[in-house]
Amino acid sequence: MPTHDPTAGQRPARLWDVSARGRATLDGLEHLVGGMGTAALALVALTLLAAVALAGLTGVGLRLAPGGLRVLRAVANRERARLSRWGPQIIDPDPVPDDWRGAIRQPASGRELRWLLTHATLGLMLGIVGLTLPLRAALDLTFPLYWPLLPDSERAGAVLEIWDAYDLRGALLVSSMSLLWLALAVVVIPVMARFQAWPGRRLLSADPGTDLALRVAQLAATRAAALDAHAAELRRIERSLHDGTQNRIVAVNVLLGAARRAVARDPATADELLERAQDAAEQALAELRAVVRSILPPVLADRSLADALTGLAAASPVPCAVDAEVPGRCPASVEATAYFVVAEALTNIAKHSQARQATVSVRRTDDRVLIQITDDGRGGAVEDGGSGLGGIRRRTEALDGVFALTSPPGGPTTMNVSLPCGL
């Protein structure tokens, strides 16, 4: 009879915990090292402000105060940008006023000065300690490789200043101490990283109401982009109907009138005119269908977004691989925008990139659809180069989405679009 192992289901969870703990430690170490960099800048800014304060005793420092506070603002904004990459965004305050009274009385300046005092001392110390732990673990781990080269004075008390390491046994004992330093690093580095970031989160955050004001401004810009995109779409449809379909239908009407007049006197000519009228009517119908498909592709109504994008990739002149996982259906406006983004991007790749391969990845994460389009072309794509990237941005921002383009010279080009789908 087979026995049941009660710990079998716990082993993957334990492995996952170890992996998560390792990632948290590396992430915390990266935080500490980045914070140590801004702490070094804060120490320089603190020295500069101390010199300005001393100069203020003679009256000269008042003229220098706005410049010193601008240096403080630059360092604080760098810390804001660093913290925003690892958590909620911290909004930069208004610029420092030119007059010294306004610069000193600005509420953000007082909070930044308190942050400067804390981060230049405690933040720098935490960064140094956090970096020392893994370095000490690495040195102890490799101690058996270089201990014969060390003088006796450095071998004495090599193990916590208690045991000597004059032989290989002592060297191995030093090496085993690396496990202690690693365990200590795993435990304390994430805590130290949070503690280092805490003053910045508390003192560098924007004034109450700033987030709301920024959100209102973003919504106003989004509304304007939506109206512009709507107007541009109406103009495109009007041009397509006026310059294409309408001309075809007028031609059909003219040909039918000519054929009607020629029926009695020249049936052969009438038959030829009717054939031309039929061709013109078919062309007008084809152009009308193209206009309808550009408004809302019927393929999205009949099939899923993933299937529609696969069809787009199959028709692309550049070989394109599609990796789409979009469970369920999104709002029609979101699917139409995603379809337009991919279609326009593949058209740009075929026209401008000289790429040999393209990749389209679509994922649905919580309430957003994430689209990434990559090609191995020559790069150097810009929005104002007439490539249609500006239209993609407007379409994306009209739905309160996010558009990002990375295209260094020589490639590769990567376009990331995030669309909200929890509407």
C-alpha positions in Angstrom: 0.0 0.0 0.0 1.6 3.3 -1.0 2.4 5.7 1.8 1.5 9.3 1.8 4.2 11.9 2.3 2.6 14.9 4.1 5.4 17.2 3.1 5.2 16.5 -0.6 2.9 19.4 -1.4 5.1 21.7 0.7 8.3 21.2 -1.2 7.5 23.4 -4.2 6.2 26.1 -1.8 9.5 25.9 0.1 11.5 26.2 -3.0 9.4 29.1 -4.1 9.9 30.8 -0.7 13.7 30.4 -1.1 13.6 31.8 -4.6 11.3 34.7 -3.5 13.7 35.4 -0.5 16.7 35.5 -2.9 14.9 37.9 -5.3 13.9 40.1 -2.4 17.5 40.2 -1.1 18.9 41.1 -4.5 16.2 43.7 -5.0 16.9 45.1 -1.6 20.7 45.2 -2.3 20.0 47.1 -5.5 17.9 49.5 -3.6 20.6 50.1 -1.0 23.3 50.6 -3.6 21.1 53.1 -5.5 20.3 54.8 -2.3 24.0 55.0 -1.4 24.6 56.9 -4.7 21.9 59.5 -3.9 23.2 59.6 -0.3 26.6 60.6 -1.7 25.0 63.3 -3.7 23.1 64.4 -0.6 26.3 64.6 1.3 27.8 66.9 -1.3 24.6 69.0 -1.3 24.6 69.2 2.5 28.2 70.5 2.4 27.2 73.1 -0.2 24.2 74.3 1.9 26.3 74.5 5.0 28.7 76.8 3.1 25.7 78.9 2.0 24.4 79.1 5.5 27.8 80.3 6.8 27.9 82.8 4.0 24.5 83.9 5.1 26.1 85.3 8.3 27.6 88.0 6.1 24.5 88.6 4.0 25.9 87.1 0.9 24.3 83.7 1.5 20.8 85.1 1.0 21.7 85.7 -2.7 23.1 82.2 -2.9 20.1 80.5 -1.2 18.0 79.9 -4.3 21.0 78.3 -6.1 21.7 76.1 -3.1 18.1 75.0 -2.9 18.0 74.3 -6.6 21.0 71.9 -6.0 19.0 70.3 -3.2 15.9 70.1 -5.4 18.0 68.3 -8.1 19.3 65.7 -5.7 15.8 65.2 -4.1 14.3 64.8 -7.6 16.8 62.1 -8.4 15.8 60.3 -5.2 12.1 60.8 -6.2 12.8 59.2 -9.6 14.7 56.3 -7.9 11.9 55.6 -5.5 9.3 55.9 -8.2 10.9 53.1 -10.1 10.4 50.8 -7.1 6.9 51.8 -6.0 4.2 54.5 -6.3 5.3 57.5 -8.2 6.5 60.5 -6.3 5.6 63.8 -8.1 8.3 66.5 -8.4 7.3 69.8 -6.7 7.1 73.2 -8.4 10.5 74.8 -9.3 12.4 76.8 -6.7 11.4 80.5 -6.9 14.1 83.0 -7.9 13.8 85.2 -4.9 15.3 83.9 -1.7 12.2 84.5 0.5 10.0 82.4 -1.8 12.7 79.7 -2.1 13.1 79.4 1.7 9.4 79.6 2.4 8.4 76.9 -0.1 7.1 73.9 1.9 8.9 71.4 -0.2 12.2 73.0 0.6 11.9 72.4 4.3 10.9 68.8 3.9 13.8 68.2 1.4 16.2 69.7 3.9 15.1 67.3 6.6 15.4 64.4 4.1 18.9 65.6 3.2 20.1 65.5 6.8 18.7 62.0 7.2 19.7 60.5 3.9 23.2 61.9 3.9 24.0 60.2 7.2 21.7 57.3 7.9 21.0 56.5 4.2 24.7 56.4 3.4 25.5 54.3 6.4 22.8 51.7 5.5 24.0 51.5 1.9 27.6 50.9 3.0 26.5 48.2 5.5 24.3 46.6 3.0 27.0 46.4 0.4 29.6 45.2 3.0 27.6 42.0 3.9 27.7 40.3 0.5 31.3 41.5 -0.1 32.4 40.0 3.2 30.6 36.7 2.3 32.4 36.6 -1.0 35.8 37.3 0.6 35.3 34.6 3.3 34.0 32.1 0.7 37.2 32.5 -1.4 39.5 32.7 1.6 41.0 29.2 1.1 42.2 30.3 -2.4 44.4 33.2 -1.2 45.1 32.7 2.5 48.7 31.4 1.8 49.5 34.8 0.3 48.4 36.7 3.4 50.9 37.8 6.1 50.5 36.2 9.6 49.1 39.5 11.0 46.0 39.1 8.7 45.6 35.4 9.4 45.5 36.0 13.2 42.0 36.3 14.4 40.6 35.8 10.9 37.5 34.1 12.3 35.5 36.8 14.2 38.8 37.9 15.8 38.7 34.7 17.9 40.4 31.9 15.9 43.5 32.1 13.8 43.8 30.8 10.2 47.4 29.7 9.9 46.5 26.4 8.2 44.0 25.0 5.7 41.6 23.9 8.5 41.5 27.5 9.7 41.0 28.7 6.2 38.1 26.4 5.7 36.6 27.6 8.9 36.8 31.1 7.6 35.1 30.0 4.4 32.2 28.5 6.3 31.6 31.9 7.9 30.4 33.1 4.5 27.2 31.2 5.2 26.6 33.3 8.3 27.1 36.5 6.4 24.8 35.3 3.6 22.1 34.4 6.1 22.5 37.8 7.8 22.3 39.5 4.4 19.1 37.6 3.5 17.5 38.7 6.7 18.5 42.3 7.1 19.1 43.7 3.6 15.3 43.9 2.6 14.6 45.5 5.9 17.5 47.9 5.6 16.3 48.9 2.0 12.8 49.7 3.3 14.3 51.7 6.2 16.6 53.6 3.9 13.6 54.5 1.5 11.2 55.4 4.4 12.4 59.1 4.9 12.2 59.7 1.2 8.7 58.3 1.0 7.6 60.3 3.9 9.4 63.7 3.3 9.6 63.9 -0.5 6.0 63.1 -1.3 4.0 65.8 -3.0 1.7 68.2 -1.1 -1.8 67.0 -0.4 -4.0 67.4 -3.5 -1.1 67.3 -6.0 -1.9 63.8 -7.1 -5.5 64.7 -7.7 -4.5 67.8 -9.7 -2.1 65.7 -11.8 -4.8 63.2 -12.4 -7.3 65.9 -13.5 -4.6 67.3 -15.9 -4.0 63.8 -17.3 -7.8 63.3 -17.8 -8.0 66.6 -19.5 -5.2 65.7 -21.8 -6.8 62.3 -22.4 -10.1 63.9 -23.3 -8.4 66.3 -25.7 -6.5 63.3 -27.3 -9.8 61.4 -27.6 -11.5 64.3 -29.4 -8.5 64.8 -31.7 -8.4 61.1 -32.5 -12.2 61.2 -33.2 -11.9 64.2 -35.4 -9.0 62.7 -37.3 -10.9 59.5 -37.8 -13.9 61.4 -39.2 -11.7 63.3 -41.6 -10.1 60.0 -42.8 -13.5 58.4 -43.3 -14.8 61.5 -45.1 -11.7 61.6 -47.4 -12.1 57.9 -48.2 -15.8 58.2 -49.1 -15.4 61.5 -51.0 -12.2 60.8 -52.9 -12.8 57.1 -53.6 -16.3 55.6 -53.2 -18.2 58.7 -54.2 -16.2 59.1 -57.4 -16.8 55.5 -58.3 -20.6 55.9 -57.7 -20.7 59.0 -59.9 -18.8 57.2 -62.6 -21.4 54.3 -62.4 -24.2 56.9 -62.7 -22.6 58.5 -65.7 -22.0 55.1 -67.4 -25.5 53.9 -66.8 -26.9 57.2 -68.3 -24.7 56.8 -71.4 -25.7 53.1 -71.7 -29.4 54.0 -71.5 -29.0 56.5 -74.3 -27.0 54.0 -76.4 -29.4 51.1 -76.1 -31.6 52.1 -79.0 -28.9 53.2 -81.5 -25.9 51.1 -80.6 -26.5 48.0 -78.4 -22.9 46.9 -78.6 -21.7 50.2 -77.1 -24.4 50.0 -74.5 -23.2 46.5 -73.4 -19.7 47.8 -73.1 -20.8 50.8 -71.0 -22.8 48.5 -68.8 -19.8 46.3 -68.3 -17.7 49.3 -67.3 -20.5 50.5 -65.0 -20.5 47.0 -63.3 -16.7 47.2 -62.8 -16.9 50.6 -61.3 -19.7 49.5 -59.0 -17.7 46.5 -57.8 -14.7 48.8 -57.1 -16.9 51.2 -55.2 -18.3 48.3 -53.2 -14.7 47.1 -52.4 -13.7 50.6 -51.3 -16.8 50.9 -49.1 -16.0 47.6 -47.5 -12.4 48.8 -46.8 -13.8 51.9 -45.1 -16.1 49.8 -43.0 -13.4 47.5 -42.0 -11.1 50.4 -41.0 -13.9 51.7 -38.6 -14.3 48.4 -36.7 -12.8 45.3 -38.3 -15.5 42.7 -38.7 -12.9 40.0 -37.8 -13.0 41.3 -34.2 -16.8 40.6 -34.0 -16.5 37.2 -35.6 -13.2 36.0 -33.9 -11.1 36.8 -30.8 -8.5 39.5 -30.6 -5.7 36.8 -30.7 -7.2 35.3 -33.9 -7.5 38.7 -35.5 -3.9 39.6 -34.7 -2.8 36.2 -36.1 -4.5 37.1 -39.3 -2.7 40.4 -39.4 0.7 38.7 -38.9 0.0 36.2 -41.6 -0.6 39.0 -44.1 2.5 41.0 -43.0 5.3 41.2 -45.6 7.8 40.8 -42.7 7.7 37.4 -41.0 5.9 37.9 -37.7 5.3 35.7 -34.7 2.3 36.3 -32.5 2.2 35.3 -28.9 -1.2 36.3 -27.5 -2.9 35.3 -24.3 -6.1 37.4 -23.8 -8.7 35.3 -21.9 -12.2 36.5 -22.4 -13.2 39.5 -24.4 -12.3 43.1 -23.8 -14.5 46.2 -24.7 -14.9 46.7 -28.4 -13.0 50.0 -28.3 -10.0 48.4 -26.6 -9.9 45.5 -29.1 -10.3 47.9 -32.0 -7.4 50.1 -30.7 -5.2 47.1 -30.1 -5.9 45.8 -33.6 -5.1 49.3 -35.0 -1.9 49.5 -33.0 -0.6 46.2 -34.3 -1.7 46.8 -37.9 -0.1 50.3 -38.0 3.1 49.0 -36.3 3.4 46.1 -38.8 2.9 48.5 -41.7 5.6 50.7 -40.3 8.0 47.8 -39.9 7.4 46.7 -43.5 7.9 50.2 -44.9 10.7 51.7 -42.8 12.6 49.2 -40.6 14.3 46.8 -43.1 13.6 44.2 -40.5 13.9 40.4 -41.1 11.7 39.4 -38.2 9.0 40.9 -36.0 7.3 39.7 -32.8 3.9 40.6 -31.3 3.2 39.7 -27.7 -0.2 40.4 -26.1 -1.0 39.7 -22.5 -3.9 40.6 -20.3 -2.8 41.4 -16.7 -5.6 42.2 -14.2 -7.4 45.1 -15.9 -4.9 46.0 -18.6 -3.9 44.7 -22.0 -0.2 44.8 -22.6 1.1 44.8 -26.2 4.7 44.6 -27.1 5.9 44.8 -30.7 9.6 44.1 -31.5 11.5 44.0 -34.7 15.2 43.5 -35.6 15.4 46.4 -38.0 17.7 49.4 -38.3 16.0 51.3 -35.4 16.0 55.1 -35.1 12.2 55.3 -35.3 10.8 58.7 -34.1 7.2 59.9 -33.7 7.6 63.0 -35.8 9.1 61.2 -38.8 5.8 60.7 -40.6 5.7 57.0 -39.7 2.3 56.9 -38.1 3.7 56.5 -34.6 2.0 59.8 -33.5 -1.3 58.3 -34.6 -0.6 55.2 -32.4 0.2 57.4 -29.4 -3.0 59.4 -29.9 -5.2 56.3 -30.3 -3.6 54.8 -27.1 -3.8 58.0 -25.0 -7.4 58.5 -26.1 -8.3 55.4 -24.1 -6.1 56.5 -21.1 -3.4 54.1 -22.2 0.3 54.3 -22.1 2.6 54.4 -25.1 6.4 53.8 -25.0 8.9 53.5 -27.8 12.5 52.3 -27.6 14.4 52.5 -30.9 18.2 53.1 -30.7 20.1 53.4 -34.0 20.9 50.0 -35.2 17.9 48.5 -33.5 16.1 46.6 -32.2 12.9 48.6 -32.0 10.4 47.9 -29.2 7.0 49.4 -28.8 5.1 48.9 -25.6 1.4 49.8 -25.3 -0.8 49.4 -22.2 -4.5 49.7 -22.6 -7.1 49.6 -19.7 -9.7 46.9 -20.3 -11.7 47.1 -17.1 -14.1 49.6 -18.5 
